[in-house]
Amino acid sequence: MDDFVRNKLLEWGLSEWVEKFKDEQIDAESLCELDDREIDNLITKAGPRVKFKKKLKLLKLEQEHEEAAGLVQCEQEHEEVPDVVQVLPSTSDTGKRKSDLQSDASRLQSPAKRQRQSMPGFAESIILSDVKNIMTFVHARLNDQDKLSAFLKKKISDLETDKRELVGVFGKTGAGKSSLINAIIEEKNLLPSGSINACTSVMIKLEANTYSSKYEAEIEFITKEEWNDELWSFHQFFCKNGDHETEDNDDYLDAVEKLSAVYGEEWKQKSSENLMESKYFKAIPEFLQSKRKILTCESANELCAKVVKYTRSDSKQGEGNEGKKWFWPLVKCVTVRVPNNPFLQHVTLVDLPGNGDCNKSRDQMWKGILGNCSTVWIVTEINRAASEKEAWEILESVSSLIGNGGKCQQIHFICTKSDLLDDSDDLSSADVHDLITERNVQATDAIKKEFNKQSKIRKHFTDDSFKVFTVSSKEFLKENYLSPEETEIPKLQRFLQDLNDCHSETVNYVTRAHRILSLIQGAISRGVDSKKGEVCEELERNMSLQLDNVRKEMEDTYTAFKKCLDDGVEKSKCSYGEKLKNFLYDGKNGGAFYNLLKCVVENGGVYKPKKGKPINLNMKLASCLIDSIGAEFRKTFLNEVKCGAFSGVINTFTLNADSLIEEYQNAELQLRFLKTEEEKIEAKLNRIIQKQMKKVYSSLTETVENIMEEGYKKALAFTGEDTLYNMRETIKNHVHSKKDMFEQAKNTMLEKLHDLMVYVLETLEKTMKESIGLSFKAEECLLPDVSTELKMVKKHYDLLVGTPDDEI
C-alpha cells in the first residue's frame, strides 16, 4: 500500500481499515479499479463500506475531471486559442509531444468506445458524469456573497432531474404479460411464468439499474398495523359467516387464499393476535422492522427464483410444497432493477392489478401510479381479444383515472400468442404464416370496432390515442413462422426507445449546464453594459404581453368551466333520485345484495370485487357533473406534452430571446440562458399543472364522497331485522337532505381551478423577472472564470445535439 491510499483512508475517516488494505497490497492504481465484490471483502461493515464507496466515486469523478480539463487545455494550446484562460489544474505539463497528447486522448476515449459497443447508454452516462462533475466543481467555486452567485448556485443545484415515463400494464393471469415483457426488454427469464399463478394485488415495477451491474429487487411491505387490521377483519368475517361461505363468496376465498399463503394451515387454529407473532416472519424480518428488503443477484434467472415468493402463489399446492410460504399478501410493491437495459433508461414498466386493492395503502399507490402513466397497455390473448369482457371492463373502470384524471396519452391493446393456431400440424410453414397474418388483421379490425362501441372509454380517448398490436413472444425468439418484425415486438421496443429519447436526462442536463456557464462567462465579459437597459426594456415588454395572453386564456377557461358545471348541477338535481333507485332497489333483494351493500358502505361508497366491475356510488351521484365537464377538461388539459395546458398558452410563452440575439450580439450568452429559463419554467409549470389537474378533476367525486360519509356510517350501524331496508332508506334520505352537495362540488372544483391559475401566473412572472434582473441588472460581483469548463461542456453539448461548433 502506498502513501496515497493510506492518506485517503485517513482523510475519509476509515483508519481502522488501513491494515486490511495494506495486507491486500492496494495501491493508488488498484484503488480505483476495485469492484463491489472486492470492496465487500475489504470492508466487512456496512456503514464504513457505504461511506467508502461514496468517497471512491467522488475521487474517480475528480480524476476524470482533471484528466479531461488537461486534455482540453492541450487542445487549446494546440489550436492556439489565446483568449481562453486556464482555470482548472492541467495534467498536460509543458514539454509534451503531439504523440503524447494523442496517447492521452486514446487513453481517455478508448474505454468509452469499447463500452459503447457492449453497454447501451454507456457513452451518455460518461458524458453526464463528466458534466455533473464539472458543475459540482463550478458550484464549489461560486461564493454566497451576492445575489447573482447565490442565484447561480441554486440553478446548478436544480439541474438534478431524473424524469421517468410510466407505462402501466394490465392483463389477467395467463394472458402472457410476463413473456411479453421479458421479450420486449430482452431478458428471457426475468419475470416468472408457467405453473406459478400471478398474485393479483402486488404491483411490479421494472426499471433500469443505474447504480450497479447487478439484478436487484426492492420489496416494499405493507405495515404491520395494516396486516393486523386485515387479520382482524378476516376473523370478524369468519365469526359472522361461519364455514358455510365458500364457493360463492369472493371475500371468503380471498381471505383463505391470503392466510394460507402466509401461514399454511396453521391460521385455522389461531387468533389474529397469535398470527402476528414474530416466529411467522423469521424469513422476512424487514416486515416487522418496517424496512424494505433488497435482493441482489448476478443473473435474471437467479433473481426470478428469489422474487417469486413475494409476487406469486403456487397453483400446485401439492407434495413438496406443504411447508413453503408465499409472502405476496404482505407485499405492497416490488421494484425490479435491470442493469444495462436500453429500454428502461428513463422508462418504468409497471405490472398493475386491474381493480386496485382493498388494502388502503396499496390502493393509494395503485391510483398514484395509474394517474401518472403516460401509456397503458392492455394485454389479452388474441383468440378472444375483441370479446374479452375482463379486458374492456378494466379499461372502462380506469379510464377516468388515466384520462381526464391522469396524464395518459396512449392506450395500446396488445394481443398475445398470435402464433397459436388450431389444427396447424399438417400445414406448411408458408400456410401457417399466412393464417397468422390474416388472423392478426382480422383481430385488429375487430378490436378497433369494439373500441368504437365503448362510449365511456371514448369520453376520455380518441381514435388516435388507441393502437392495437398483435404479438408473439415465442416467435420473436424462435422465428419458426414469422420474422421478428412481424411479431410486432420490435414496434413496442421502438416505442419504449422513443419514450427514453423524449426524456434524455443527459441532453437536458448538458444543455442547461452549458447555458448556466454561458451566463457566468457573459457576466464576466460585461460586453452588454452599454445597451443592457435597452435589452431589459425589450424583455420586460415582451414578458408583459405574453403574461396578458396567459391571463386572458385562463379567464376564458374559468368562464367555460363555470358554464359547464352550472349545467351539471341542474342535471344532477333532476337525476340523482333515479340513480339511487337503480342502485338501491331495482331487482335487488336478498342476502347477496345485502352483502354487497354492506361492503359498499363499509368502504365509503366504493367496493372492488375480485372479479367484475368495481362499484362506486359516489361516482354515480357525481356522474352528471363529471360528464358536463369532460369535453372542456380534455380541451383545457391536453395530455399531449407538445400541446400543453390552457390551449398551449404556457408552451408558447416566450421573451423572443432568439430574435433579440441578432440585434444585441454582445448579450448572446445572457439571452441564451434566458431561453433555457423559459423552457425550464414551462416544463416545471406543465408538470405542476398535470399533477394539480388530477386534484381539480377528482374534487367532484371527493366532495360527494366526503358529504356522503356521514350517511354511510349511519347505514352501517343497523343490525338485526329489516337491516337492508333501513340501510337503503338511510342512504336515500341522506342524499335528499344533502342535495346541495352538487353545488358544493361545483364550487370546490372552481376554487381549485382558480388557485391553480393564480399559482401558474405568479410563478411564471416571478421566475422570469428574477432571471432577467440577475442576468442584466445584477451589481458587480466576483465570478470565477469558467471559460475552460464552458469549452468542455460545449464539446459534450455539440456531440449530443449535433450543433456546429461555430453556432454558439
N, C-alpha and C positions, 0 to 999 in steps of 0.2 A: 504493500500500500504506500502511495506517495503522500507528500505533504498536502497536495491539493484536496485529496479525498478526506484526509484527517481534518483539515480546516473546515471543509464544508459540513462534515458531520457535527463538529463543534458549533459552527455557526447556526446550524439548524436545530440545535438542542438535542442531538442524538448521540451524545458522548458515550453512552453505555454500549453502543454497537460498534465502536471503533475497533475493538479487538476482533470481533467477528469478521469485519471487513478486511482486517489485516491478515487473519488466518486464511481467508479465501483469495488473498492477493488481488484485491480490487484496486485498480489504479484509475487515473483520470480518463484514460481511453475506454476502459471496460465499464466505468461507472455509467456512462450514457448509453451503453448497449444492453444494460440489464433489462430482462423482460419480467412480466408479472410473476411467473413461477419462481424465477431466481430471487426476486425481491421477497417473495413469501418465505423462501427458505432462509434468507439472510436475517430478516426481521420478523420474528415469530409473534410479536404482539400487535394487535390490530391498530391501536391508537398511533404508536410511532410509525407503523407501516404506512398508514394513510397520509400522515404528515410528510414522510419521506417521498412518497410518490408525487405529492403536490409540489414539493420543493424541487424534485428532479425534473418535473415537467417544465417548471419555470426556468430552471437552469438551461435546459435544452433550447427553449424559446429564445433566451438571451443570446446563446451561442449562435443560433440560426440568424438572429437579427444582426449581430456583429459581423458575421460572415457575409451576409447579403449587403450590409452597408459598405463593407470593404470592397466587394465586387463592384457595386455601383460607383464608388469613388474611383476605382481603377478605370472604369469605363469613361467617367467624366474626364480623367486625365488623358486617356487615350483619344477622346473626341475633342480635346482642347476646348472645354467649356469653362471660361474663366469666371463667369458671374455667379456660379453656384458655390455657396460656402459650405465647407465640410463641418458638420455638427457632431456626427457620431464618431467614435474612435474607429480608425480604419485598421484592418488587418493587412492592408496592402502596403508594406513598408517600401521605401524608395529602393531602387535597385532591382526590382522585379522585372524579369524579361517578359516579352509577349508570350512566350511559350509557357511561362509560369502562370500567367493570367488565364491562358486557355486551359491549363491543367486545373486551376481553381474552379473555373466555370464548369468544366467537365465533372469535377468532384461534386459541385453543388447540384448539377442538373441530372446527372445520370441516374441516381436513385429514383428521382421523381419520374423519369421516363420509364424506368423498369417497372415501377409500381403502377404507373398509369395503365400499363397494358394488362396487369394482373389484378388490380384492385380498383373497381369502379369508384369514381368520385375522389380518388386519392389526390390528383393534381389540384382540384379545387380546395380540398381540405388543407393542403400545404400552403396555398395562397392565403386562405382565410386565416390560418395560424400565423403566418408571417405578418399580415396586415394588422391583426389583433395585437401582436407583439409590438409592432411599430406604434400603434395608437396608445398602448399602455405606457410606452416609453415617452411619448409626447405628453400624455396626461400627467405623468410624474414631473415633467419639466415646467408645466404651467403653474403659476402661483395663484393664491387666493386673494391677492391684494386689490384687485379691481374687478369691475362688473364684467368686462369682456372676457377676462381669463376664467372667472367663475362660470360664465355662460358656456364657454368653450369646453371646460371640464365636464359640465353636465351633458353637453351634446355628445362628447366622446363616451361617457358612461351609458347614454341612451342608445348607443349603437347596437348593443347586445339584443338581438331579437332572433327567435327561432320559431317562425310561423309554420304550423303544420296543418295540412289539409286532412280532414277526417272523411273516410269512406265507410259508411255503415253497411254491414252485410246481414241480410235476413234470409232465412230458409229453414224449413223443418228438418228434423233428423232423417237422414237417408237421401237428402236432395243432392248431396255431393259438394257441399260447401268446402269441406276440408281439402278434398282432392283438387278442387278448383283453385283455392288459394295457394296450395303447395305448388301447383303447376305455374301459376301466374308469377309468383316470386322466385320460381325455380329452386325450391327447397323441397325435394321429393318426400322426405319423411318428417317434416316439421310438425304438422298438426295430425293428431291420431284419427283414424277412420276404421271402418270394418265392424267387428262384433262388439266394439265398445260404444255404448249409447251416449249420445251427447246430452249434457245437462242443459236444461232449458233456461236456467236462471243466471249462469255465470257469463259475464262479458269477457271476451278475449281480445286484447289489443295486440297488434303486430306492428312493430316499428323498427327502425334501424338502430343497431348498437354503435353509437358514435364514440364510445369511450374505450372499447375493448374489442379484441378479435374473438371473444368467446360468445357462445349462445347463452342467453340469460332469460330467466323468467322471474318476474317480481309478483308475488302473490299478496294481494290485499284482502284481509279478512273483514267480515262484519264484526261489530263489537261484541264483547261478552254479554253486555246488557241486552243487546238485540237478540242474541241467541237464547238467552234466558227468557225473554218475553215470548219468543216463538215456542219454546218448550212449555211455558205456562199455558199458552193458547191451545197447543195440542192437547194438553192434559184436560183443560176445560171442555174441549170439543169431545174427547172420548168419554168424559163423565156424563155429558148431556145426551150423547147419541148412542153410547154403547158399541158393541162389536158388530151390530147388525148392519151398520153403514159400511158397505163395501163396494160392490161393483158400480153402483150408480152414483157415487159421491166422489167428485174430483178432489174436494178438500181432504177427505179421509185418506184417499190414495196418496195424495201429495204428502200428508203428514207421515204416513207409514214409510214412504219411499225415503224421505229425509232422515227419519230416525234410524231406519235400517242401515242406511249408508254409513252413518257415523258410529252407531252403537251395535250393529249386528242385531242379534235377538235380545240383547240384554235390556233394552229400553222397556220391554213389556212388563218387567217386574220392578221398575224403578220409578221414583217420584222425580219431578222436574228438578228439585234441589239436588238429588243424588246424581243426576245426569250432568251436573255442572262440576263434578269433582275433577281435580286435575289429572287423575290417572287416565281419563279418557282422551287426554290431549297431549300425551307424552311425545308423540311424533311431531306435534306442531306447537311447541312452547310459545312461539310467536303470537299465536291466537290469544293466549292468556295474558301475554305481555303487551298486547295492543301494538305489535310491531308487524312489519312486512317481512315475508320470507323470501330470500333470494336464492335461486337455484342457478348454478353456473356449470356449463358443460362445454366439452370440446367439439361436439357434433350435434346436429339437429336430431339425429336418431336417439342419442343419449338423453337430450332434453325432453323429447317427446315421451320417452318411457317414464321420466321422473314427474312430469307435469300432469300426466293423465289422471291421477287420483284426485287432483284439485279441480278438474274440469268435466269429468265424465263419470258414468257409472257402468258397471259390467252388466251386460244383458244376460249373461250366463252365470248366475249365482249358484254354481253347482260345485262339484267336487274340486277341492283345492282352493276354493275362494271363501270358505267359511269364516276364516279369521281376518280377511282382508278388509281394510277400511277405506272409505271414499269420503273425501273431505269437502266436496263441492257445496254441500248445504251451508258451510261456514265461510265460503269464499264470496267476496264482493266482485273482484275483478282480477284477471291475470294479464300482465303485460309481458309479452314475449319480445325479446330484442334479438335481432338477427344481424350478424356482422357483415360488412362489405356488401350490402344489398342495394343496387341502384334504384330499385322500385320503391324503396321505403325511406329514402334520404330525408324527404320533407313530407312524407305521407304516412298516416296511421290507418291501417285497416282494422275495423272493429266488428267482431262477430257478435251480433246482438240478439237477445231474446225477442220474440215477436210482440209480447204484450207488457213489457216491463215486469214488475215483481211486487208481491205483497209486502216484502221487506222494504221499509221506507227508504233506507239509505241506498239500497240497490236501485230502487225505483227512481230516486232523485238523480243518481249517477246516470241511469239509463236515459232519462229525459234530457239531462245536460249534454250528454254525448250526442244524442239524436238531434237535438236542436242545433248542434254545431257541425253536423255533417254537410259537406258541400255536394256530396253524391251519395245515393243509396242504391245498393244492389239487392234485387230480389231474386233469390236463387231457387229454381224448381226444376223437376225432371221434365224433359221435353215431351214425353208421351202423353202428359196431361196438363201441359203448361197453361193453355188458354182457359181450361175448365177447372184448374186447381183453385178450389174455393179458399183454402187457407192463405195462399199467397196474396190473393186480391183482398182478403179481409185484413191481413197485416198492413198492406199498403193503404187501405182506406182508414184504418184506425190510427196510423201515424201521420197521415197526410197533412193535418193541421199543424202538427208539431214540427215537421220538416219543411212545410211550405211557408205560409204566412207567419207561422210562429217560429220559423227556423231560418236557415240560410242555404237550403238545398237548391242546387241549380240543375241537377240531372238525376233521372231515375233510369237505371239500367236493369231491364228484366232479362235475367240470364238463364237460358235453358240448358241444363247439363245432360250428359250422357247421350249426346246426339248420335254416337256411333252404334248404340244398341238397336238392333233390328230383330224382329221375329222371323224365323224360318229363312235365315240368310246363309245357312251352311252350304247349300248346293249352288250358290251364286258365285259368279266370278268376281274378282276384285273390282273390275270396272263397273259391274252392275251394282255392287254394294255401294260404291262411291256415288253413283247416280241416284240411288234410292235415298242415301243420306242427305245429299244436297237438295234433292226435291222436297224431302220432308222438312228440311230446315227452312226453306222458302215458305212452305205452307204454314208451318208453326209461327213464323214471324208475322205473316199476314193475319193469322187468327188472333194472335196476341194484340196486335195493333187495333183490330176491330173491337176486341173486348175492352181495351183501354178507352176507346171512344164511347163505350156504354157506361163507364164508371163516372157518373156525374159528380159525385162527392170528391173524387180524386182530381177531376178536371177543374174544379173550382180553384185549385192551387197550382196546377201544372198544365202547360200547353203541349201540343204535339212535338214541338221542337226539343222539349226537355226530356222526352221519353224515347229510349232506344232499346232495341231488342238484340241480344246476342245468342247464337246457338253454338255451344261449345262442347268440346270433348277433351277432357284432361288426359284420358287414356291414349287417344290418337295423337295428341300433341307430343307425347313421349315416345310412342311406338311407330307412328306413321304407317300403319297397315293399309289404310284405305284413303286417308286424307292427308294433304300436305299440311305443314304447321299453320300456314296462313288460313287454310280452310277450316281449321278448328276454332278460329277466332280468338284463341288465347293471345296471340300477338297483338290483336287490336286492343285488348284490355291492358296488356303490358304498355303499349304506346300511350294509352290514356293515363296510366299512372306516371309514366315518364313526363308527360306534358304537365301534370299537376306538380311534379317535382320542379320542372323548369319554371313554372309560373311563380314559384316562391323560392327562388335561388337565394339562400341566405348569403352565399358568398358574394354574388353580384350586388345585392342590396347593401351589404356591409362595406364592400370596397368602394362603391360609388359614393356613399355618404362620407366615408373616411376621406376620400380624395377631395371632396368639396369642403370639408372642415379644414383640411390642411391648406386648401386654396384660400379660404378666408383668412387664416392665420398669416399666410405669406402675403396676401393682399393688404392686410392691416399693417404689416411691417413696411411694405413698399410705399404706402400712403400716396400712391400716384394719383388718386382721385380727389385729393384735398381741395383743389381749386374749384371743382364742379360738384362736390358732394351735396351741396344744398339743392342744386337742380335735380340731381338723381333722386334725392329723398322726396322732393315735391311730386315728381312723376310717379314714384312708387306709391306714395300715400294717396294720390288722386286715383290711381288705378285700384287700390285696395278699397277705397270708399265706394267706388262704382260697383265693384264686384260684391261687396257686402250688401249693397242695396238690392242686387239681383237675388242673392240668397234669401234675404229678408222677405222680399216680395213673393218668392216661390213658397216659402214656409207659411205666409199668411193665407195664400190661396189654398194650400193643403189643409190648414186648420179649418177653413170655411167649408171645404168639401167634406171633411170628416164629420163635422157637426151636422151637416145636412143629412148625410147617410145615417148617422146614429139616431137623429130625431125620428127618421122613418122607421128604424129598427125598434125603437122604444114603443111606438104605436102598434106595430105588428106583434111585438111580444105581449103587450097588454091584451090584445084580442085573441091570442092563440095559446097562452100558457095553460088555460083550463083544459083544452082538448089534449094537449101534450101530457098533462098529468093523468087524465083519464085513460089515455092509451097505455101509459106506463103502469099505472096502479091497478087498473080494473079489467080492461078488455080481455076476456077469455083467460084470465089468470087467477086460478083458485088452487086451494090445496097446499099440502106441505112443501112441494117443490118451490112454489113461488114465495112462500113464507121464508124458506131458507135463503132464497136469492135476495129478497127484500132486506132481510136481516143483514146479509153481507154488505149490501149497498149502504145502509145507514151506519153500520159499524165502521165503514171506511170513508165516511164523509161524502157519500153520494156516488162513490166510484167502486166498481167491482171488476176485477180482472180474472176471469176464469182461466183454468189451464188450457182449455180448448174453446174455440169460438170467439165471438166479438166481445170486447170489453164494454161494460155498461157505465155511462157517465150521466147521471141525472142532471147535474149542474150544467153540463154542456147542452143537454136537451133544452133546458129552460133558457139558456143564453143563445140558442141557435139562430133566432131571428136577428139578434144584434150582430152575431158573428157573420151571418150571411150578408147583412146590409153593408158591412164594411169591407167585405172580401175583395171586390174588384178594385176599390180605391186603395186599399192597403197594398195590393200587388203592384199597382201603378206607382205608388209612392216609394215603397221599399223593395225595389227590384233586387233579387238575389244575384243578378248578373253583376259581377265585380266591375266590368268595364263601364256599365251604365251608371251605377251608383244611385243613392237615395235622393229623394226630392227632385225627381226628373233630371238627375245628373248634375244639378247646380253646384254641388260640392266638388265634383271631379273637374268641372270646367272653371273653377275659381283660379284666377291667375293674376300675377302682378305684371305680366308681359316682360319678364326679365330678359327673355331671349331677344326681343326686338330692341330693348334698351342697350344691349351689349354692342350693337352696331354703332350706336350714337356715342356711348361712353365706354370706349375700349379700355381705358385705364381702370375702370371699375369692374372689369370682366370677372375677376376671381370672386368678388363680393356678390355679384349678381348671380353667378353660377351657384354659390352657396344658398342664396335666397330661393333659387329654383328647387334645390334639394329640400329646403324647409317647407316649401309649398307642397311638394309631393309627400313629404313625411307627415305633415299635419292632415292632409287629405286622407292618407291611408289610415292614420290614427282615428280620425273622426268617423270614417266609414266602418272601422272595427267597432267603435263605441256605438254607432247607430245600429249596426247589426245585432249587437248584444242587447241594447235597450229596446229595440223594436219588438223583440220577443216578449219583454215585460209589458210593453204597450198592448200587444195583441192578446196576451194571456190575461190581462187585467179584467176583461169582460167576464170570463168564466170564474176567475178567482174572487171577484166581488160577489157574484152569485153564490159561490161556494161558502164564503165567509158568512153571508146573511142566512144561508140555509143550515149552517152548523147547529144553531140552537134547536131547530126543528128536528134534525136527525137525532140529537141527544134525547129529546122528549120521546120520540118514537121508539128509541132503543130501550127506554125504561120500562115498557109494558111487558107483563108476563101473564101466564095463565090463559083463561078462556077469552075469546074474542081479541087476542093479541094482534092478529093480522088486520082485522077491521080497525082497531084503534091506531095501529101504525099508519094505515092508509089515510084515515081521517086527520090524524095529527099533521102529516106531511102536507095534505091538501089545504087544511086551514092555515098552516104556517105560511104557505105561498100566498094565499088570499090576503093575509094580514100584512105581507111584506111586498106587495106588488110594485111599490116604488123602487124596488131593488134594480129594476131595469134602468130607471133614471139615474140611480146612483152609479151603476156600472158605466153608463154613458159618460157621466161627469168625471169618473175616475180615469177613464181612457183619455179624455180630452186634457185632463190635468197632466197626466204623464207625457202626452204628446207635446204639450206646451213647454213643460220642463226640459224635455229633450231638445226642442228647438232653441230655447234660450241658451242652454249649455253649449250647443254647437256654435251659435253665433258669437257668444262671448269668448269661447276658446279660440276660434278662428281669428277674431280681431286681436285679442291679447297676444297670441303667439306671433302673428306676422308683424305687429307693431314692435314687439320686443326684438325680433330678428332684424328688422330694418334699422331700428335705433342702434343696436350694438354693432351692426355691420358698417354704418356710416356716421353715427353721431357719438360714438364712444370717445371718452377722453383719451389722451395719450397714455399708453401703458407699455410695460416692458414685456414683450412676447419673444419666445425663443425663435431662432432661425430654423425653419423646417424645410429648407429647400431640398436637402438630401432625402428626407422622408417623403416629400412630395414627389420627387422623381421616382423613388422606389415604388410608391403606391400607384403612380400613374402607369408604370410599366405593367403592373398587375391589372389595372383597370383596362388598359388598351388590349391586353391579352384576353380578358373576359368578354368585353363588349365589342371588340373589333374596331375601336376608334383609331383613326390615323394619328400618328404622333404629333402632327402639326395642328390638330383641330383645336386643342385647348392651350 
